[in-house]
Amino acid sequence: MADLSFGIFVIVLMGALSLFSVWAAWLHWTGSDRAPDLSGYRYSANPSVISGHERGVVALAGWVVCMTLGIVAVGAAAGGAGPVADVVGGCLVLGSLPLLALHATIAWFNWPKFLVPPHRRGETGSVVGWWRQRQDIRASLKEAARRDTEGGTRRAS
């Protein structure tokens, strides 16, 4: 009996998480002002990371839904629904992994564009922004070093 109540608890919790993620994805996709602001959850101090997760919310919602359906199917198979439910659950759980990879590529590189909310397609990904910032810092350090060497040779003459 305890196993059944825990299973029901997990299904209800995952179902609620799935509904919330689909709702959040829809609001982010439409550019609604009511979309949940992920910066309020304080899981990262880097705004680029938070922006990346907001861009990839559609793939993340798909991952959560596939995982939920897979867990429900595996739980049904354990409850006696048969081996077909077990295979379907396993396929859904394994099939959700590419969606998680898509979420990462959207957050890091803002690609593929068709899964990025339309109003956020012009943004750069987290890795691309980091790389550009790194190049700008290196260029400014080289420029400062060049100015220092030019100033040092003028003073010496």
Backbone as ProteinMPNN parsed JSONL, in Angstrom:
{"seq_chain_A": "MADLSFGIFVIVLMGALSLFSVWAAWLHWTGSDRAPDLSGYRYSANPSVISGHERGVVALAGWVVCMTLGIVAVGAAAGGAGPVADVVGGCLVLGSLPLLALHATIAWFNWPKFLVPPHRRGETGSVVGWWRQRQDIRASLKEAARRDTEGGTRRAS", "coords_chain_A": {"N_chain_A": [[0.815, -1.198, 0.0], [1.982, 1.217, 0.714], [3.806, 1.581, -1.343], [2.097, 2.049, -3.492], [0.843, 4.472, -2.755], [3.061, 6.166, -2.709], [3.78, 6.04, -5.397], [1.542, 7.218, -6.592], [1.793, 9.763, -5.505], [4.218, 10.586, -6.75], [3.413, 10.574, -9.438], [1.404, 12.556, -9.421], [2.928, 14.768, -8.614], [4.833, 14.937, -10.725], [3.041, 15.302, -12.822], [1.943, 17.808, -12.171], [4.262, 19.358, -12.386], [4.744, 19.014, -15.109], [2.474, 20.273, -16.235], [2.91, 22.906, -15.308], [5.339, 23.484, -16.62], [4.62, 23.35, -19.336], [2.726, 25.396, -19.409], [4.398, 27.592, -18.72], [6.158, 27.501, -20.909], [4.404, 28.093, -23.007], [3.634, 30.725, -22.338], [6.124, 32.031, -22.462], [6.695, 31.605, -25.141], [4.724, 33.08, -26.451], [5.423, 35.569, -25.629], [4.342, 36.771, -23.432], [3.58, 39.013, -20.738], [3.021, 37.798, -18.416], [4.607, 35.617, -18.143], [6.588, 33.324, -16.282], [9.195, 34.681, -14.361], [12.362, 33.703, -14.409], [14.596, 34.683, -13.158], [13.907, 35.397, -10.64], [14.039, 33.122, -9.104], [16.607, 32.726, -8.284], [18.657, 30.821, -8.909], [20.945, 31.105, -10.3], [23.583, 33.434, -10.585], [24.371, 34.537, -12.88], [23.155, 36.368, -15.494], [23.081, 35.565, -18.143], [22.86, 32.797, -18.103], [20.308, 32.423, -17.014], [18.768, 33.69, -18.972], [19.319, 31.97, -21.081], [18.039, 29.605, -20.231], [15.417, 30.507, -20.284], [15.111, 30.931, -23.031], [15.265, 28.293, -23.932], [13.016, 27.039, -22.974], [10.909, 25.696, -24.221], [11.886, 23.253, -25.265], [12.703, 22.195, -22.844], [10.258, 21.924, -21.512], [9.09, 19.979, -23.149], [10.824, 17.863, -22.571], [10.239, 17.42, -19.837], [7.54, 16.648, -19.983], [7.713, 14.283, -21.561], [9.312, 12.722, -19.861], [7.56, 12.505, -17.678], [5.369, 11.098, -18.796], [6.722, 8.754, -19.475], [7.546, 7.817, -16.946], [5.056, 7.353, -15.78], [4.135, 5.312, -17.483], [6.031, 3.282, -17.014], [5.546, 2.882, -14.315], [2.928, 1.925, -14.498], [3.408, -0.444, -15.825], [4.833, -1.798, -13.877], [2.807, -2.141, -12.117], [1.343, -4.126, -13.25], [0.431, -3.808, -15.856], [1.613, -4.854, -18.076], [4.178, -5.954, -20.449], [4.307, -4.27, -22.67], [3.652, -1.684, -21.877], [5.882, -1.203, -20.333], [7.931, -1.15, -22.258], [7.074, 1.027, -23.81], [7.226, 3.059, -21.873], [9.995, 3.027, -21.341], [10.954, 3.805, -23.863], [9.897, 6.4, -24.01], [11.217, 7.651, -21.877], [13.929, 7.4, -22.672], [13.672, 8.675, -25.121], [13.262, 11.244, -24.347], [15.694, 12.328, -23.772], [17.104, 13.487, -26.053], [15.625, 15.866, -26.194], [16.426, 17.174, -23.907], [19.078, 17.605, -24.588], [18.655, 19.335, -26.751], [17.614, 21.519, -25.341], [19.923, 22.339, -24.015], [21.554, 23.099, -26.219], [20.08, 25.227, -27.211], [20.156, 27.002, -25.039], [22.931, 27.445, -24.854], [23.842, 28.087, -27.477], [21.737, 29.266, -28.848], [20.348, 27.858, -30.801], [18.543, 25.182, -32.292], [16.784, 27.567, -34.237], [14.011, 27.381, -34.679], [12.89, 26.356, -32.386], [13.216, 28.291, -30.545], [11.667, 30.93, -28.778], [9.898, 33.29, -30.803], [10.419, 36.093, -30.386], [12.897, 36.068, -29.232], [14.839, 35.183, -30.899], [16.914, 36.657, -32.008], [18.859, 36.941, -30.112], [22.073, 36.178, -28.617], [23.638, 33.065, -27.8], [24.572, 31.651, -24.57], [27.223, 30.617, -24.502], [28.303, 31.707, -26.828], [28.092, 34.451, -26.24], [29.806, 34.534, -24.012], [32.208, 33.823, -25.258], [32.606, 35.975, -27.047], [32.841, 38.083, -25.219], [35.14, 37.295, -23.938], [36.988, 37.491, -26.038], [36.87, 40.256, -26.463], [37.96, 41.187, -24.057], [40.552, 40.138, -24.237], [41.438, 41.513, -26.501], [41.388, 44.153, -25.571], [43.306, 43.975, -23.556], [45.592, 43.409, -25.088], [45.737, 45.767, -26.535], [46.196, 47.611, -24.476], [48.679, 46.673, -23.61], [50.18, 47.165, -25.916], [50.061, 49.968, -26.013], [51.423, 50.537, -23.672], [54.008, 49.595, -24.285], [54.662, 51.24, -26.434], [54.62, 53.726, -25.193], [56.705, 53.385, -23.396], [58.939, 53.167, -25.064], [59.057, 55.703, -26.156], [59.615, 57.298, -23.971], [62.125, 56.447, -23.313], [63.735, 57.4, -25.394]], "CA_chain_A": [[0.0, 0.0, 0.0], [2.865, 2.376, 0.772], [4.362, 1.763, -2.675], [1.06, 2.625, -4.339], [0.639, 5.879, -2.402], [4.243, 6.9, -3.174], [3.662, 6.123, -6.853], [0.524, 8.23, -6.903], [2.413, 11.057, -5.167], [5.185, 10.922, -7.808], [2.654, 10.874, -10.656], [0.751, 13.855, -9.235], [3.984, 15.778, -8.609], [5.351, 15.071, -12.092], [1.971, 15.881, -13.633], [1.891, 19.242, -11.881], [5.467, 19.952, -12.979], [4.53, 19.035, -16.566], [1.514, 21.336, -16.549], [3.567, 24.19, -15.097], [6.355, 23.724, -17.655], [3.93, 23.642, -20.599], [2.162, 26.747, -19.238], [5.502, 28.545, -18.798], [6.655, 27.505, -22.288], [3.427, 28.816, -23.817], [3.719, 32.153, -22.033], [7.388, 32.538, -23.003], [6.607, 31.569, -26.602], [3.875, 34.179, -26.911], [5.99, 36.834, -25.177], [3.416, 37.348, -22.465], [4.133, 39.64, -19.539], [2.728, 36.912, -17.294], [5.538, 34.482, -18.144], [7.368, 33.287, -15.045], [10.524, 35.278, -14.426], [13.26, 32.734, -13.789], [15.629, 35.343, -12.352], [13.41, 35.484, -9.274], [14.315, 31.888, -8.369], [17.981, 32.881, -7.786], [19.475, 29.622, -9.037], [22.201, 31.493, -10.917], [23.85, 34.871, -10.532], [24.711, 34.941, -14.24], [21.928, 36.604, -16.265], [23.153, 34.831, -19.396], [22.361, 31.442, -17.836], [18.863, 32.526, -16.843], [18.228, 33.993, -20.292], [19.413, 30.738, -21.867], [16.97, 28.693, -19.822], [14.151, 31.05, -20.771], [15.044, 30.667, -24.472], [15.111, 26.866, -24.172], [11.939, 26.523, -22.148], [10.038, 24.802, -25.006], [12.508, 21.928, -25.248], [12.688, 21.728, -21.463], [8.891, 21.483, -21.236], [8.932, 18.699, -23.838], [11.557, 16.861, -21.809], [9.496, 17.119, -18.609], [6.332, 15.905, -20.343], [8.108, 12.925, -21.961], [9.738, 12.006, -18.654], [6.368, 12.203, -16.888], [4.643, 10.004, -19.448], [7.532, 7.549, -19.355], [7.476, 7.329, -15.563], [3.711, 6.804, -15.594], [4.047, 4.038, -18.2], [6.838, 2.297, -16.287], [4.795, 2.579, -13.095], [1.786, 1.077, -14.869], [3.943, -1.775, -16.131], [5.162, -2.439, -12.6], [1.533, -2.469, -11.487], [0.715, -5.267, -13.913], [-0.151, -3.454, -17.155], [2.22, -5.691, -19.105], [5.49, -5.549, -20.961], [4.195, -3.208, -23.683], [3.735, -0.415, -21.147], [7.272, -1.054, -19.92], [8.695, -0.744, -23.446], [6.654, 2.392, -24.15], [7.804, 3.935, -20.86], [11.431, 3.12, -21.585], [11.159, 4.608, -25.084], [9.62, 7.8, -23.693], [12.289, 8.179, -21.028], [15.118, 7.551, -23.52], [13.359, 9.65, -26.157], [13.274, 12.592, -23.793], [17.073, 12.812, -23.655], [17.423, 14.473, -27.096], [15.007, 17.155, -25.864], [17.303, 17.809, -22.932], [20.229, 18.084, -25.36], [18.191, 20.516, -27.485], [17.54, 22.621, -24.387], [21.293, 22.817, -23.794], [22.051, 23.813, -27.403], [19.371, 26.502, -27.29], [20.692, 27.88, -23.99], [24.334, 27.769, -25.093], [24.126, 28.624, -28.811], [20.509, 29.811, -29.419], [20.107, 27.09, -32.009], [17.877, 25.564, -33.539], [15.955, 28.768, -34.092], [12.572, 27.127, -34.702], [12.452, 26.036, -31.025], [13.419, 29.487, -29.712], [10.53, 31.847, -28.927], [10.167, 34.212, -31.909], [10.957, 37.389, -29.976], [14.237, 35.893, -28.653], [15.707, 34.542, -31.889], [18.046, 37.515, -32.331], [19.829, 36.943, -29.022], [23.183, 35.236, -28.725], [23.646, 32.053, -26.761], [25.459, 31.897, -23.435], [28.613, 30.328, -24.859], [28.7, 32.7, -27.83], [28.3, 35.709, -25.516], [31.022, 34.394, -23.212], [33.359, 33.827, -26.164], [32.791, 37.347, -27.533], [33.333, 38.883, -24.098], [36.529, 36.873, -23.729], [37.779, 38.086, -27.117], [36.954, 41.695, -26.208], [38.909, 41.4, -22.959], [41.898, 39.876, -24.763], [41.803, 42.613, -27.403], [41.682, 45.352, -24.778], [44.59, 43.741, -22.884], [46.643, 43.571, -26.099], [45.821, 47.194, -26.842], [46.848, 48.257, -23.331], [50.091, 46.279, -23.632], [50.797, 47.876, -27.032], [50.217, 51.359, -25.601], [52.485, 50.595, -22.659], [55.316, 49.446, -24.929], [54.905, 52.462, -27.231], [54.931, 54.794, -24.25], [58.004, 53.086, -22.813], [60.008, 53.451, -26.027], [59.14, 57.156, -26.335], [60.254, 57.871, -22.797], [63.539, 56.074, -23.321], [64.509, 58.149, -26.394]], "C_chain_A": [[0.859, 1.262, 0.0], [3.478, 2.66, -0.588], [3.358, 2.424, -3.608], [0.862, 4.105, -4.025], [1.849, 6.724, -2.816], [4.204, 7.073, -4.682], [2.652, 7.169, -7.276], [1.068, 9.629, -6.61], [3.376, 11.502, -6.266], [4.454, 11.305, -9.091], [1.987, 12.241, -10.551], [1.791, 14.974, -9.274], [4.539, 16.01, -10.012], [4.293, 15.66, -13.024], [1.848, 17.382, -13.422], [3.092, 19.966, -12.478], [5.329, 20.037, -14.496], [3.573, 20.152, -16.965], [2.14, 22.714, -16.386], [4.566, 24.482, -16.214], [5.709, 24.029, -19.008], [3.311, 25.039, -20.543], [3.252, 27.805, -19.377], [6.045, 28.64, -20.22], [5.703, 28.293, -23.19], [3.53, 30.325, -23.582], [5.021, 32.761, -22.55], [7.336, 32.589, -24.527], [5.808, 32.75, -27.136], [4.399, 35.541, -26.468], [5.112, 37.541, -24.17], [4.161, 37.975, -21.289], [3.914, 38.766, -18.306], [3.659, 35.706, -17.227], [6.361, 34.494, -16.863], [8.777, 33.832, -15.254], [11.487, 34.367, -13.671], [14.337, 33.393, -12.946], [15.191, 35.475, -10.9], [13.708, 34.253, -8.444], [15.745, 31.835, -7.843], [18.803, 31.591, -7.851], [20.795, 29.908, -9.735], [22.356, 33.006, -10.82], [24.156, 35.419, -11.917], [23.432, 35.149, -15.048], [21.918, 35.874, -17.601], [22.613, 33.409, -19.249], [20.841, 31.461, -17.732], [18.195, 32.801, -18.187], [18.254, 32.757, -21.19], [18.333, 29.74, -21.513], [15.605, 29.197, -20.281], [14.003, 30.835, -22.274], [14.745, 29.197, -24.752], [13.96, 26.231, -23.435], [11.019, 25.562, -22.921], [10.605, 23.382, -25.009], [12.512, 21.355, -23.834], [11.297, 21.221, -21.075], [8.614, 20.147, -21.926], [9.637, 17.575, -23.105], [10.779, 16.448, -20.564], [8.25, 16.293, -18.921], [6.676, 14.471, -20.748], [8.56, 12.101, -20.764], [8.529, 11.614, -17.805], [5.598, 11.039, -17.489], [5.413, 8.691, -19.347], [7.484, 6.964, -17.961], [6.104, 6.733, -15.27], [3.591, 5.441, -16.276], [4.853, 2.952, -17.496], [6.142, 1.913, -14.985], [3.596, 1.699, -13.378], [2.25, -0.337, -15.191], [4.298, -2.514, -14.856], [3.896, -2.849, -11.863], [0.788, -3.591, -12.18], [0.113, -4.947, -15.263], [0.477, -4.235, -18.303], [3.513, -5.128, -19.653], [5.423, -4.434, -21.999], [4.307, -1.839, -23.014], [5.168, -0.154, -20.686], [8.141, -0.581, -21.082], [8.355, 0.696, -23.84], [7.254, 3.387, -23.157], [9.293, 4.115, -21.049], [11.744, 3.966, -22.806], [10.907, 6.091, -24.814], [10.728, 8.415, -22.842], [13.55, 8.39, -21.859], [14.899, 8.589, -24.612], [13.343, 11.075, -25.649], [14.687, 13.165, -23.724], [17.488, 13.745, -24.795], [16.784, 15.842, -26.842], [15.834, 17.909, -24.828], [18.56, 18.347, -23.619], [19.854, 19.322, -26.184], [18.088, 21.73, -26.563], [18.935, 23.211, -24.155], [21.815, 23.584, -25.005], [21.341, 25.151, -27.581], [19.938, 27.474, -26.259], [22.108, 28.333, -24.321], [24.564, 28.507, -26.407], [22.933, 29.301, -29.481], [20.2, 29.168, -30.767], [19.507, 25.757, -31.624], [16.833, 26.662, -33.314], [14.458, 28.466, -34.027], [12.035, 26.722, -33.324], [12.638, 27.202, -30.055], [12.188, 30.374, -29.877], [10.849, 32.947, -29.943], [10.801, 35.538, -31.499], [12.362, 37.283, -29.38], [15.229, 35.285, -29.639], [16.93, 35.38, -32.248], [19.121, 37.546, -31.253], [20.971, 35.98, -29.315], [23.086, 34.236, -27.587], [24.654, 32.374, -25.669], [26.916, 31.687, -23.79], [29.124, 31.347, -25.866], [28.966, 34.051, -27.16], [29.563, 35.668, -24.669], [32.264, 34.479, -24.094], [33.65, 35.233, -26.682], [33.34, 38.248, -26.431], [34.799, 38.555, -23.835], [37.449, 37.485, -24.794], [37.93, 39.597, -26.919], [37.958, 42.002, -25.099], [40.337, 41.188, -23.448], [42.358, 41.014, -25.673], [42.149, 43.869, -26.606], [42.992, 45.187, -24.008], [45.755, 43.901, -23.861], [46.845, 45.041, -26.438], [46.523, 47.951, -25.712], [48.335, 47.917, -23.305], [50.826, 47.005, -24.758], [51.036, 49.338, -26.667], [51.323, 51.512, -24.565], [53.865, 50.476, -23.295], [55.641, 50.662, -25.779], [55.281, 53.619, -26.313], [56.298, 54.608, -23.628], [59.136, 53.393, -23.786], [60.139, 54.936, -26.252], [59.879, 57.788, -25.164], [61.749, 57.599, -22.792], [64.338, 56.911, -24.325], [64.641, 59.613, -26.111]], "O_chain_A": [[0.51, 2.257, -0.635], [3.658, 3.818, -0.963], [3.729, 3.266, -4.426], [0.726, 4.913, -4.944], [1.685, 7.872, -3.229], [4.557, 8.135, -5.195], [2.89, 7.922, -8.22], [0.832, 10.566, -7.374], [3.356, 12.664, -6.673], [4.84, 12.264, -9.759], [2.01, 13.008, -11.514], [1.563, 16.011, -9.897], [4.696, 17.154, -10.438], [4.623, 16.436, -13.921], [1.669, 18.138, -14.377], [2.953, 21.065, -13.015], [5.75, 21.022, -15.102], [3.83, 20.889, -17.917], [1.932, 23.595, -17.22], [4.632, 25.61, -16.702], [6.203, 24.88, -19.747], [3.366, 25.781, -21.524], [3.06, 28.804, -20.069], [6.359, 29.733, -20.692], [6.146, 29.068, -24.037], [3.513, 31.106, -24.533], [5.02, 33.895, -23.028], [7.875, 33.513, -25.136], [6.17, 33.347, -28.149], [3.87, 36.569, -26.892], [5.135, 38.768, -24.066], [5.235, 37.517, -20.901], [4.549, 38.974, -17.273], [3.512, 34.861, -16.343], [6.784, 35.556, -16.407], [9.458, 33.476, -16.216], [11.433, 34.272, -12.445], [14.94, 32.733, -12.099], [16.033, 35.648, -10.018], [13.644, 34.306, -7.216], [16.061, 30.97, -7.025], [19.57, 31.305, -6.931], [21.677, 29.05, -9.763], [21.389, 33.756, -10.954], [24.195, 36.635, -12.109], [22.691, 34.19, -15.269], [20.847, 35.593, -18.139], [21.983, 32.881, -20.166], [20.167, 30.603, -18.302], [17.164, 32.205, -18.501], [17.326, 32.524, -21.965], [17.768, 29.095, -22.396], [14.734, 28.4, -20.629], [12.898, 30.583, -22.753], [14.041, 28.887, -25.713], [13.921, 25.01, -23.281], [10.406, 24.69, -22.306], [9.874, 22.419, -24.778], [12.342, 20.149, -23.655], [11.173, 20.207, -20.389], [7.969, 19.275, -21.344], [9.118, 16.462, -23.02], [10.669, 15.258, -20.268], [7.94, 15.343, -18.202], [5.999, 13.535, -20.321], [8.232, 10.919, -20.659], [8.482, 10.506, -17.27], [5.219, 10.104, -16.783], [4.814, 7.633, -19.155], [7.393, 5.747, -17.801], [6.004, 5.715, -14.584], [3.008, 4.516, -15.71], [4.395, 1.813, -17.395], [6.149, 0.745, -14.597], [3.275, 0.816, -12.582], [1.569, -1.31, -14.87], [4.088, -3.723, -14.758], [3.91, -3.794, -11.074], [-0.296, -3.972, -11.74], [-0.66, -5.752, -15.782], [-0.082, -4.269, -19.399], [3.894, -3.992, -19.369], [6.407, -3.718, -22.184], [4.979, -0.944, -23.528], [5.611, 0.993, -20.654], [8.992, 0.292, -20.907], [9.243, 1.483, -24.165], [7.737, 4.445, -23.559], [9.805, 5.229, -20.933], [12.688, 4.756, -22.793], [11.626, 6.944, -25.332], [11.128, 9.559, -23.06], [14.179, 9.444, -21.767], [15.828, 9.302, -24.99], [13.404, 12.017, -26.439], [14.85, 14.382, -23.625], [18.178, 14.73, -24.53], [17.344, 16.866, -27.233], [15.928, 19.136, -24.871], [19.049, 19.421, -23.269], [20.651, 20.253, -26.298], [18.436, 22.843, -26.958], [19.103, 24.43, -24.105], [22.458, 24.621, -24.838], [21.948, 26.111, -28.056], [20.174, 28.641, -26.572], [22.451, 29.493, -24.091], [25.369, 29.436, -26.469], [23.08, 29.857, -30.569], [19.84, 29.841, -31.733], [19.967, 25.206, -30.624], [16.106, 26.66, -32.321], [13.709, 29.208, -33.392], [10.821, 26.746, -33.12], [12.263, 27.112, -28.886], [11.71, 30.557, -30.997], [11.958, 33.481, -29.942], [11.654, 36.051, -32.223], [12.963, 38.306, -29.052], [16.338, 34.913, -29.254], [17.906, 34.83, -32.758], [20.189, 38.122, -31.465], [20.85, 35.085, -30.152], [22.518, 34.531, -26.535], [25.49, 33.265, -25.827], [27.764, 32.498, -23.417], [30.264, 31.8, -25.764], [29.951, 34.718, -27.476], [30.307, 36.647, -24.61], [33.25, 35.121, -23.731], [34.809, 35.642, -26.75], [34.208, 39.083, -26.685], [35.599, 39.444, -23.544], [38.55, 37.94, -24.486], [38.997, 40.153, -27.178], [38.716, 42.967, -25.193], [41.232, 41.965, -23.115], [43.516, 41.43, -25.626], [43.104, 44.571, -26.938], [43.719, 46.163, -23.824], [46.79, 44.464, -23.504], [47.974, 45.504, -26.607], [47.348, 48.828, -25.966], [49.163, 48.78, -23.011], [51.972, 47.419, -24.579], [52.093, 49.889, -26.975], [52.067, 52.493, -24.577], [54.793, 51.177, -22.893], [56.8, 51.074, -25.835], [56.172, 54.405, -26.637], [56.987, 55.592, -23.359], [60.2, 53.842, -23.359], [61.244, 55.408, -26.519], [60.678, 58.706, -25.349], [62.539, 58.419, -22.325], [65.535, 57.111, -24.116], [65.27, 60.336, -26.884]]}, "name": "protein", "num_of_chains": 1, "seq": "MADLSFGIFVIVLMGALSLFSVWAAWLHWTGSDRAPDLSGYRYSANPSVISGHERGVVALAGWVVCMTLGIVAVGAAAGGAGPVADVVGGCLVLGSLPLLALHATIAWFNWPKFLVPPHRRGETGSVVGWWRQRQDIRASLKEAARRDTEGGTRRAS"}
